[in-house]
C-alpha cells in the first residue's frame, strides 16, 4: 500500500482538540488530556471495505487500515483477535434474552484482550526503534507485554508491586522480562512508570505508547459487528477499569458508520460494568455528574478492573449516557456467581472481570431492562485460569471412592436411580 | 518552605527543559502560584477557569495524591517533593 499517503495524520487531544505530530507522547501539553490517533479518513476509506477486510488474515490485523501501524514490515503478531462471537442460548434463557452473544476474548494468545492493544503498541515501538517495551501491571497487561516483547526480540520491562503472589508472577516471568518489584501499590507503580517514561528512552505500552496501544481495542468491536453479519448490536456490556477500551468501542462504532461499513442507524447502547469495591465510574454515573472521585484503596477480587483513578472515567460516563447505556457495579458474591453462571450455562470460563460483566448483565435483565428481542453482546475479556484462586472453596470435593461399581452405586445412589431421568436417558 | 517541583515531560517547555525546580510555598496552591510566577504558563495548563485542577492533572505531595489530603490547601514542609503527573490510562 506504499502508493497511498499516510493515513495517520497527527495525534489529537480528545479533550481540547490540539494536534501534535505523531510520536511517543500521550498527554496534551495544553490541557493534559489524552492524545488520540487522528486519521485521514479519505485515505482510510480507499482501503477499508468489507471485501478487503473479509479477505484479510484471521486476526485483528484484517482491520490494519483502521490501526495506527503503517510500517512496511509486518506487525508483531501472535494471531490475536478474531476470537469467537458465540450465541448464548442457555444464558439467554436464564436472562430472558433471545439474542444474547458472548464475545469470548479470553481466547487470545495470552488469554486476554490486552493482546490486541499490546500487538499494536509493540509493532509501532519496534518500527520506531525502541529497544525496551514496558508496562506497570499486575496481570493481563504484564502477560501480554512480556510475551510480545519476546516475540519482537525487544527487552521487556514489567514493573510490579512487591506483594504479588509468586503464582501471579510466573506466567509473566516465563518470558524473562526484566521484572522490577516495587514497594508500593499498583497506582504508585503506575506513577513511577509515568516518571520513568519521561526520563528514559523506553516505550511503556500504557503510558507513552498509549495513543497507539489503545487503538487496538477498537478491533474487538469491529469483529463483533462483522461476526453479526455487519450489523450493530442494540447494546454492548463492557467491563470498565481505566475506561480506555469503552471509549475506543464508541470510536469504533462511529468509524464503521462513517466509512459505510454498516448502515447509518441507531447506535448500540454502551453499558459499563464495575465491581462495587472499586466503582468510581459507576458512582459518578449514579450521582448524575461526570466528576470522578478517585478510590484510594480498591478492594475487589476483580483486580484487572481495580483502577482507583480511571483517567477515561468521565468520558465513559458521558458516552454511556449519550448512548442510552448505564454504568453499574456489583457485589463480590455476584461476581463469583457470574463466573459460575457463564461457565455452567455456556461452557465459558472467565476471570473475575468477566464475572463482573455477567453479573451486571444479570442484574439489568432482572430489573427489566430488555424486552427479550434486543441483540445484546457481552465482552468477556480474560480467561478464568487467570483468577482461579478466587474460586477456592466454592466447590466442595466429594470423598474418593474405591474403583468398583458397587462403591459407585453406594456413593451415588441418586445417579443410578431409574427415576433420575437425566442420568438414565439413553443416547440410543 | 522550599519544595522540589517535579515537572512532567509535557510541561518542561515552560521550564526550559528542567525536570525539577525549587519553589517556595506553604501550601500546594501557593507553591503552584509561585511556580507560575517564575515560569508563566503553568496556571493555564493546570487549572480550570473556576480554579479547580483540571480533570487529567494529578498532584502528589511526596507519595500522596493531594486529593486524598486537603487538595490544593494541603500544607507543605521544607524539602517536600511536589510531583505533577498526568493521569495514566490503560489497565492493569
Interface residues (C-beta under 8 A of the other chain):
Chain A: X15 X25 X26 X27 X28 X29 X30 X31 X32 X33 X34 X114 X117 X136 X137 X138 X139 X140 X141 X184 X186 X188 X190 X191 X193 X194 X195 X197 X198 X199 X205 X206 X207 X210 X213 X214 X241 X242 X243 X244 X245 X292 X294 X296 X303 X304 X305 X306 X307 X309 X310 X311 X312 X314
Chain B: X6 X8 X9 X10 X11 X13 X19 X45 X46 X54 X55 X56 X57 X58 X60 X63 X65 X67 X68 X83 X85 X86 X87 X88 X89 X90 X91 X92
